[in-house]
């Protein structure tokens, strides 16, 4: 079982953000959703599971953490 992964790293690895710092800017701007809920905490860590991550209006990725 993998350790929980921070939102910045998730967005970067899913190619939804070019860098972790840019991912944090997107989170601060309210442009990131996980399973339809806006992420406002850049310290959020996702545990094992499958999530639909959305950046902006049109960028989606299904992310599976094992």
C-alpha positions in Angstrom: 0.0 0.0 0.0 1.5 3.3 -1.1 1.7 6.4 1.2 -0.9 9.1 0.7 0.2 11.4 -2.2 -0.1 15.2 -2.0 -2.3 17.0 -4.5 0.6 18.9 -6.1 2.3 15.6 -6.9 -0.9 14.0 -8.2 -1.6 16.9 -10.6 2.0 16.8 -11.8 2.1 13.0 -12.4 -1.2 13.1 -14.2 0.2 15.8 -16.5 -2.6 18.2 -15.4 0.1 20.7 -14.2 3.6 21.2 -15.5 5.1 21.6 -12.0 4.2 21.1 -8.4 4.3 24.9 -7.7 1.9 25.5 -10.7 -0.4 22.8 -9.2 -0.4 24.7 -5.9 -1.3 27.9 -7.7 -4.2 26.2 -9.4 -5.4 24.9 -6.0 -5.1 28.3 -4.5 -7.1 29.7 -7.4 -9.9 27.2 -6.9 -9.4 25.5 -10.2 -9.0 22.0 -9.0 -11.7 19.5 -8.2 -11.6 15.9 -7.0 -14.7 13.8 -7.6 -16.6 17.0 -8.2 -15.6 18.8 -4.9 -13.4 21.9 -5.1 -10.0 21.4 -3.4 -9.1 24.5 -1.3 -6.4 22.9 0.8 -3.0 22.5 -1.0 -2.0 20.1 1.9 -4.7 17.6 0.9 -3.3 14.1 0.5 -5.2 11.4 -1.5 -5.1 7.9 -0.1 -5.4 4.6 -2.1 -8.3 4.6 -4.5 -9.5 5.9 -7.9 -10.4 9.6 -8.3 -11.6 11.8 -11.1 -9.4 14.9 -11.0 -10.4 18.1 -12.9 -8.3 21.1 -13.6 -10.2 24.1 -15.1 -13.3 23.4 -17.2 -11.9 20.9 -19.7 -8.9 19.0 -18.3 -9.9 15.7 -16.6 -7.9 12.6 -15.5 -8.9 9.5 -13.8 -6.2 8.9 -11.2 -5.7 5.5 -9.5 -3.4 5.4 -6.4 -2.3 1.9 -5.3 
